[in-house]
Amino acid sequence: MTAASTLFPLGTLLRVTNLYNGRSVNVAVNDHGPYVKGRGLDLSHQAALKLGMLGPGTAPVRMEVLSSPPGGPALGQRYFVQVGSFASGDRRYRVRLGAYSNRQQAELCARSLARLGYDTEIVTE
């Protein structure tokens, strides 16, 4: 199964988890998409099918780097731009954009959001 992403170099292996239903698949990044503004990842038909995303077409996902090609980001090091953190009862929700493979990409996003009036914070996982 494959994916298109500008967040990760070609050859990166990812575990993608659908946060709505908990299903996970492993995919290889083999294209420099996605081709829809605002998306960090486009999945192959088979990967989307296994994740239960064909009907809605999109879903929030968690992306974990399983392996990276030489010169790629360090395993596990991902950058996010956090624009909000909210509590509802005993749960906390964070609004984050990313994942970015390097801090410079995250800072570029944060500066763009700051010009729109958002308070941002760069976080890593």
Number of C-alpha atoms within 10 A of each C-alpha: 15 20 25 22 21 18 21 26 20 18 17 20 22 21 16 24 19 20 13 12 12 12 13 18 17 17 21 21 24 17 17 16 18 17 13 9 7 9 15 19 23 21 23 14 14 13 20 22 13 14 22 19 18 14 8 7 10 14 16 11 18 15 21 18 20 14 17 20 13 10 7 15 19 14 12 15 15 22 22 25 26 20 17 13 10 10 9 7 6 5 7 9 10 11 11 17 18 19 23 22 22 18 17 11 16 24 18 12 18 22 15 13 15 13 9 9 9 14 14 19 14 16 14 15 9
